């Protein structure tokens, strides 16, 4: 599923699109990827400053989660995600029942 949460190292990233953007940011800031244009160079400077401000190493294992949270992404534990999935299924059942009754 396109919008399905992604679990990595005991952390569930709820928004796959923001996760991809966070991966790109970490690659830029850590030097794994070179900026292709002026806009990307500005983005690199901006996020390098954010990493420095928070005293976060862009090459650490926590860098991806840090960048993801900077983008406003929701992070859950696997247990919290299971509860959210169960709630989603229950809501879908209620809505289906309601639609049939109408």
Residue, then its C-alpha position, 0 to 999 in steps of 0.5 A: x500500500x502506498x500510504x502504509x506506515x513503514x517500520x524501521x528499527x523499532x520505530x513506525x513512520x506513519x507518513x511514507x511520503x515524509x519518510x522519503x523526503x527525510x531520507x533525501x534530507x539526510x543524504x544531502x546533509x550527510x554528504x551522501x548526495x551532492x546538491x544538483x541545483x541552487x535550490x537543493x544547496x539552499x535546502x542543504x544549508x537550511x537543514x544543516x543548520x537545523x541539525x547543528x542547532x539540535x546538536x544532531x549528527x547527520x550520520x547517526x542512526x537517529x538522523x532519519x527520525x530527526x529529519x522526519x520529525x522536523x517535517x512534522x511526521x508522526x512516529x509511533x512504536x509498533x504497539x501504538x501502530x497496532x492499536x491505530x490499525x485496530x481502531x482503523x479496522x473498527x471504524x471501517x466496520x462501523x462505517x460500513x454498517x452505517x452505510x448499509x443501514x441507510 
